[in-house]
Structure formats: structure tokens, C-alpha cells
Amino acid sequence: MSDRQQDPKPSVSFFAGLVQGGAEKQAAETARLLHKKGHRVVFYTYDLTKAFYHPEQEIAVVDL
């Protein structure tokens, strides 16, 4: 069985800074809601040291 057949929920990736701002807030909130519905979510971000929004622990964050 392929991974797609085993896990019907798609993965969702975001590339966004997690600094304070409207678009960043919307990305963090959307990620939280998708994760809550069972989607696998990954945030690709830059300069995590300046993050204002911190996704839930179950959401992967990759600091580029």
C-alpha cells in the first residue's frame, strides 16, 4: 500500500515568517485548524528566533 492509501488526509506546508503580522497570524491559525482536523502540517520559516506565533508542538517547524 502506498502512503497516500494509508493516510487519506493530505499534508499541508506553509512557507511563512512567524513574526507578528496579519498574514502570519492567518497562516498560524489555518495551520492549527488543519492540524485539528487531522492533516499533517509543516511550517517552513526563517529566523525562528524572531517568531511571535508558535504553532502547536505537533506541527513541525523547519527553520531555514
C-alpha positions in Angstrom: 0.0 0.0 0.0 1.3 3.5 -0.8 1.5 6.3 1.8 -1.4 8.0 0.1 -3.7 5.0 0.5 -2.7 4.6 4.2 -3.2 8.3 5.0 -6.1 9.9 3.2 -5.6 13.3 4.8 -3.1 15.4 2.7 0.0 17.0 4.1 -0.1 20.8 4.2 3.0 23.0 4.0 3.3 26.7 4.8 6.3 28.9 4.0 5.9 32.0 6.1 7.7 34.0 8.7 6.2 33.7 12.2 6.8 37.3 13.1 3.9 39.5 14.3 1.6 40.4 11.4 -1.8 39.7 9.9 -0.8 37.3 7.2 1.4 35.4 9.6 -1.4 35.2 12.1 -3.7 33.8 9.4 -1.1 31.2 8.4 -0.6 30.1 12.0 -4.4 29.9 12.7 -5.1 28.0 9.4 -2.3 25.5 10.3 -3.8 25.0 13.7 -7.3 24.3 12.3 -6.0 22.0 9.6 -3.9 20.1 12.2 -7.0 19.8 14.4 -8.9 18.2 11.5 -6.2 15.6 11.2 -3.9 17.0 8.5 -0.2 16.7 8.7 1.1 20.3 8.8 4.7 21.6 8.3 5.8 25.2 8.6 8.9 26.3 6.7 10.1 29.6 8.2 13.1 31.7 8.5 14.7 33.3 11.6 12.8 31.3 14.2 14.5 33.5 16.9 12.1 36.3 15.9 8.9 34.2 16.0 5.9 35.8 17.5 3.5 32.9 16.7 4.4 29.5 17.9 2.4 26.6 16.3 1.3 23.7 18.5 4.0 21.2 19.3 2.6 18.6 16.9 3.1 20.9 14.0 6.5 20.6 12.5 8.5 23.8 12.1 11.6 23.8 9.9 13.9 26.9 10.3 15.5 27.7 7.0 
